[in-house]
Amino acid sequence: MENFRFARQAAILGSSVFDHAPGTISLSSGAAYPPCLPNVVNEAIEAVGPLREEAMQYSPLMGLDELRQEICNYVSQDGVFCKPSNVLVTYGAKSAFDLALRTFIEPGDKVIVSRPTYMTAIHIMRTHNVQFIDIGRDEDGILTDELEATLHRMEKNAESMPKVFFDVPDFHNPTGITTTLIRRQQLLQLAQRYNFVICEDDPYRRIRFEGEPVPPIKSLDDSGHVIGLGTVSKILAPGLRVGWAIGDYQIVRRMAMQKSDGGSNAFAQRIVIQMLQSGRVNEHITELIQQMRIHRDVMVNEFSEHIPEARIRAPQGGYFLWIELPEGTDGERLVELGIREGVEVSAGRLSFPNDGSANFIRAAFSFTSEREIEEAIARLGRAWKILKSEQPKLN
Ligand SMILES: Cc1ncc(COP(=O)(O)O)c(C=O)c1O
């Protein structure tokens, strides 16, 4: 093998999707359910025909003006009132978060996250060489008391203070928990007092099966401390790669200047504009909610049948189950055994930026059909039995 001189972050490839046996059922990614992907033939024909001079061109750096206006209309349904000048169009929410980090973070700067948090966000933050300040969470969201005490202590010790806070307040990935209004208000107060920006990543907000929505932190923000990160990945199709950041004009303009790949995909933006203008997005969300609710229920039932020891709090929305296994379970070993049995879930440890509990796994119910979910959890149940024979204290 060639002795390539890889960067530290690329040196270990690990076991990954590239290695899976054919027929492995993947529950590791929040991919869209294929039968629910929208048919956008008519929108695409418009974009490559009459609108080709716009759609086949580089997009303006901030995104197409019409899309920025449509995004304002869309988020106003959630109580976020902004102007197109506050909206930056990106290649998805992850890319928007990366641009926010480029705008605020220098190597060694501190970022606040909850423990656990969204695993891909951890990866993105690591590429910026951040230091993580990880704060616990409970059924109400991140522990704002612990955060306040931490910030207070850091300030007293004249430590460098965190610049960015990242969280997923609605149907948190991975725990599925929705942060309460009071915690959101407390967070915003802390952001204002200690002058950090909140990156509010909200891809699942509209995928609510039950319960009442809680106002986005961005809707409470009168000081510009919140950057709202949005995407069409969960409400339409991740392949479109269209997302946005909503924030203070000074911030989003600087974020736009950090783009290294031009102005984002004008063709896909044009498709999204048409889907938003025609009202098809909201129709699509209604269908998606019905389907995802069924998937969630099937998965919860299958876990209770095949791994009755697992503790699951069924989320009221979103794409994932967060599964707590008995204390002492090696979740990473269960993932390995699961892959051998033909099912892939994610090890919970990947969601912890520093040290984390090993007895969790995450399973997405979004991508697979009901029948595949049944088969997948039956396979995981077989892996669980093998693990229990290896770790008899779990019995
Ligand atoms: C928490 C969270 N943020 C963002 C995204 C989507 O990012 P993007 O818009 O880049 O597809 C996901 C998808 O899995 C997610 O779980």
The ligand as an ORCA input file, in Angstrom:
! r2SCAN-3c Opt
* xyz 0 1
  C     -29.401     17.696     13.513
  C     -29.302     17.742     12.042
  N     -28.979     18.886     11.441
  C     -28.945     18.984     10.096
  C     -29.209     17.890      9.303
  C     -29.301     18.049      7.817
  O     -28.297     18.757      7.285
  P     -28.328     19.167      5.755
  O     -29.298     20.255      5.592
  O     -26.919     19.596      5.515
  O     -28.712     17.952      4.956
  C     -29.478     16.664      9.890
  C     -29.657     15.461      9.050
  O     -29.399     14.350      9.395
  C     -29.551     16.595     11.293
  O     -29.878     15.458     11.915
*
